Amino acid sequence: MAETPAGGRPGDRPCPCHSGRKYKRCCQPWHQGRPAPSPQALMRSRFSAYALGLVDYIVDTTDPTGPQWGAAPQAWREEILRFCQGTRFRELRLLHHSQDGDEGRVSFRAVLVSGQEQAEMAEDSRFRRVGERWLYHSGERVG
């Protein structure tokens, strides 16, 4: 159930990352190609990308050296798309973030709805900066 931000022109709508900011002033610039400036900005933009069904963005911001990288690219893209289409991304809370040089971590909690089932997940995510771009490397479920 990939969502379009509700109301008005797309950029003027609330950002799907639940930051309280307009999409055009939050995740849209990263979705349009500008590199996210920090691990937490990348975390928010990836959550929004899942909510909006932006499969290419999710793939492009995943570290190829990490365990999430799909060995069968087309099947991986289709799996991401099915997840996006079957899920509503209700809430994102960043709990903690840190950065040390080209390594970063973001701990978050997210509320997702699939069908009639609501689930909360928590993860400690690891990010790596390659050149000027932050990439999602891996995550460990917590709680």
Beta strands, then each sheet from edge to edge (+ up, - down):
strand 1: 88-100
strand 2: 103-114
strand 3: 117-130
strand 4: 133-141
sheet 1: 1+ 2- 3+ 4-
end
